[in-house]
Amino acid sequence: MPRITSRRRALPWLRSAKTSSAGPLVGPILKSRLFYYASYQGTRQSLPTTQSHQVPTLAERNGNFAGVQGATVGNNPYTGLPFVNQTVPASELDPVAQYFLGPNCKSCNSDK
């Protein structure tokens, strides 16, 4: 009969780390008259997580969301009407976002 091990033992990289520390600091300022007291209590916890990120395609970075399934672009904030063909005009794209998603984004420039 095979020996059953716990998941933590079988997969050591899934362990979570939890450390806590505490301590007081006490002492006199004036003998038998005035004292100081400070205390600290801290807990740090590290849990394993999985993150998944999607890099926008070149068409999405240019405001064209027509080919994205389930995408709803929204309405034009100036007119209140929906964007034509699910495409945001280039004049309404944020220049700061374009800077970081443009040629300066190393992971964005690897379109497949």
KAUR-V449555 format. One record per pair of residues at least 12 apart in sequence whose C-alpha atoms are under 10 Angstrom apart, sorted by the first residue. I is the first residue (numbers start at 0). J is the second residue. D is the distance in Angstrom with one decimal. If there is no record, write none. Layout:
I|J|D / I|J|D
This chain:
12|47|8.1 / 13|46|8.1 / 13|47|6.0 / 13|48|9.0 / 14|45|8.8 / 14|46|7.5 / 14|47|7.3 / 15|44|7.3 / 15|45|5.6 / 15|46|4.8 / 15|47|6.5 / 16|43|8.0 / 16|44|5.7 / 16|45|5.1 / 16|46|6.8 / 16|47|9.1 / 17|42|7.2 / 17|43|5.7 / 17|44|4.3 / 17|45|6.3 / 17|46|8.6 / 18|41|8.3 / 18|42|5.8 / 18|43|5.4 / 18|44|6.5 / 18|45|8.9 / 19|40|7.5 / 19|41|5.6 / 19|42|4.2 / 19|43|6.3 / 19|44|8.6 / 20|39|7.9 / 20|40|5.8 / 20|41|5.4 / 20|42|6.6 / 20|43|8.9 / 21|38|7.4 / 21|39|5.3 / 21|40|4.1 / 21|41|6.3 / 21|42|8.7 / 22|37|8.6 / 22|38|5.7 / 22|39|5.5 / 22|40|6.7 / 22|41|9.5 / 23|36|7.1 / 23|37|5.7 / 23|38|4.1 / 23|39|6.4 / 23|40|8.9 / 24|36|5.7 / 24|37|5.1 / 24|38|6.0 / 24|39|8.6 / 25|37|6.5 / 25|38|8.5 / 53|107|9.7 / 54|100|9.3 / 54|106|7.4 / 54|107|6.0 / 54|108|9.3 / 54|109|9.3 / 54|110|8.9 / 55|100|8.4 / 55|106|9.8 / 55|107|6.9 / 55|108|9.7 / 55|110|8.8 / 56|100|9.9 / 56|107|7.4 / 56|108|8.7 / 56|109|9.1 / 56|110|6.5 / 56|111|8.6 / 57|100|9.3 / 57|101|8.9 / 57|107|8.1 / 57|108|8.2 / 57|109|9.6 / 57|110|7.2 / 57|111|9.9 / 58|86|9.5 / 59|86|8.9 / 59|87|9.4 / 60|89|9.8 / 60|92|9.1 / 60|96|9.1 / 60|97|7.4 / 60|100|6.9 / 60|101|7.7 / 60|107|9.2 / 61|86|8.5 / 61|87|8.0 / 61|88|8.4 / 61|89|6.9 / 61|92|8.2 / 61|97|8.4 / 61|100|9.7 / 61|101|9.3 / 62|85|8.2 / 62|86|5.4 / 62|87|4.7 / 62|88|6.6 / 62|89|6.8 / 62|91|9.1 / 62|92|7.3 / 63|84|8.1 / 63|85|6.4 / 63|86|4.4 / 63|87|6.4 / 63|88|8.5 / 63|89|9.6 / 64|84|8.1 / 64|85|5.4 / 64|86|5.8 / 64|87|8.1 / 65|83|9.6 / 65|84|6.2 / 65|85|5.2 / 65|86|6.7 / 66|84|9.8 / 66|85|8.9 / 67|85|9.4 / 70|85|8.4 / 71|85|7.3 / 72|84|9.5 / 72|85|5.8 / 72|86|7.6 / 72|87|7.8 / 73|85|8.2 / 73|86|9.9 / 73|87|9.3 / 74|87|9.4 / 75|87|8.3 / 75|88|9.6 / 75|91|9.0 / 76|91|9.6
